[in-house]
Amino acid sequence: MSSTLVTEESAFIDRRDPYASADGQGRERRQFVNSHEELSPDAAELARAIDTYKLSHRRRFINFEEMLSIVKSLGYSR
């Protein structure tokens, strides 16, 4: 007794690739929604700067040195 498995050919979409999506548009999947509207203006500016850094450097988490460089880039000095 033999059984045959019939499958349909379909295009494989690698979901790990940010540029390979069903609609052809590369979009970033984010873990959390943008919740910066409830922050003070200064805190929201820092949050946006951190998000921008993480996106441009393809980092999910940053270390303290990276945080310090972001804060200094916003004009902080001792």
VOPAGU-2260 file (C-alpha; in pm, 1 decimal, decimal comma):
REM VOPAGU-2260
SITE   aa  ch    i         X         Y         Z
SITE  MET   A    0       0,0       0,0       0,0
SITE  SER   A    1     157,6     324,6    -108,9
SITE  SER   A    2      29,4     672,6     -59,2
SITE  THR   A    3     116,0     971,6    -266,5
SITE  LEU   A    4     134,6    1318,6    -124,7
SITE  VAL   A    5      20,3    1588,6    -363,5
SITE  THR   A    6     137,9    1940,3    -288,0
SITE  GLU   A    7      87,8    2264,5    -467,5
SITE  GLU   A    8     387,1    2473,9    -564,3
SITE  SER   A    9     387,5    2808,9    -392,8
SITE  ALA   A   10     647,6    3078,9    -362,6
SITE  PHE   A   11     843,4    3065,8     -39,8
SITE  ILE   A   12     853,4    3394,8     147,8
SITE  ASP   A   13    1137,6    3427,0     393,9
SITE  ARG   A   14     979,2    3627,6     675,2
SITE  ARG   A   15    1319,2    3693,4     831,4
SITE  ASP   A   16    1415,9    3906,8     530,9
SITE  PRO   A   17    1275,1    4258,9     588,9
SITE  TYR   A   18    1259,8    4319,4     212,6
SITE  ALA   A   19    1077,7    3998,7     117,9
SITE  SER   A   20     709,1    4039,1     184,1
SITE  ALA   A   21     398,0    3926,0       3,2
SITE  ASP   A   22     321,6    4274,6    -124,4
SITE  GLY   A   23     681,0    4342,2    -229,4
SITE  GLN   A   24     723,8    4632,5       8,3
SITE  GLY   A   25     992,3    4607,0     272,0
SITE  ARG   A   26     854,5    4712,5     605,4
SITE  GLU   A   27     989,7    4678,0     950,7
SITE  ARG   A   28     811,6    4465,5    1203,5
SITE  ARG   A   29     825,5    4626,5    1545,6
SITE  GLN   A   30     767,8    4454,4    1874,0
SITE  PHE   A   31     602,1    4749,1    2045,3
SITE  VAL   A   32     382,9    5029,0    1919,3
SITE  ASN   A   33     501,1    5386,9    1929,9
SITE  SER   A   34     414,6    5506,0    2279,6
SITE  HIS   A   35     609,9    5829,7    2276,3
SITE  GLU   A   36     302,8    6053,9    2290,5
SITE  GLU   A   37     265,3    6009,3    2667,0
SITE  LEU   A   38     625,7    6114,1    2736,7
SITE  SER   A   39     754,5    6461,3    2811,1
SITE  PRO   A   40     901,0    6639,9    2506,9
SITE  ASP   A   41    1259,5    6574,8    2621,6
SITE  ALA   A   42    1193,4    6206,8    2691,4
SITE  ALA   A   43    1016,1    6168,7    2355,5
SITE  GLU   A   44    1316,5    6325,2    2179,7
SITE  LEU   A   45    1548,5    6076,1    2352,0
SITE  ALA   A   46    1318,2    5784,9    2264,2
SITE  ARG   A   47    1309,2    5889,3    1897,1
SITE  ALA   A   48    1688,7    5927,3    1892,0
SITE  ILE   A   49    1730,5    5578,8    2039,4
SITE  ASP   A   50    1482,6    5430,7    1790,6
SITE  THR   A   51    1664,0    5599,6    1502,3
SITE  TYR   A   52    1999,6    5468,5    1626,2
SITE  LYS   A   53    1865,1    5115,7    1663,3
SITE  LEU   A   54    1713,9    5120,1    1315,2
SITE  SER   A   55    2021,6    5260,2    1144,2
SITE  HIS   A   56    2259,0    5021,2    1324,0
SITE  ARG   A   57    2026,6    4719,8    1304,0
SITE  ARG   A   58    2034,9    4670,9    1679,5
SITE  ARG   A   59    1749,3    4542,0    1889,7
SITE  PHE   A   60    1915,5    4631,3    2219,1
SITE  ILE   A   61    2185,2    4888,2    2293,0
SITE  ASN   A   62    2452,4    4896,3    2560,9
SITE  PHE   A   63    2543,7    5180,7    2795,3
SITE  GLU   A   64    2819,8    5315,8    2569,3
SITE  GLU   A   65    2574,5    5342,6    2280,9
SITE  MET   A   66    2318,9    5510,2    2508,7
SITE  LEU   A   67    2581,2    5761,8    2620,4
SITE  SER   A   68    2675,8    5841,1    2260,0
SITE  ILE   A   69    2308,3    5901,3    2176,8
SITE  VAL   A   70    2261,6    6129,4    2477,8
SITE  LYS   A   71    2577,9    6324,1    2388,3
SITE  SER   A   72    2460,5    6356,0    2027,0
SITE  LEU   A   73    2152,0    6533,3    2163,6
SITE  GLY   A   74    2375,8    6792,6    2329,9
SITE  TYR   A   75    2427,6    6658,3    2681,0
SITE  SER   A   76    2755,7    6750,4    2846,4
SITE  ARG   A   77    2878,4    6736,3    3201,0
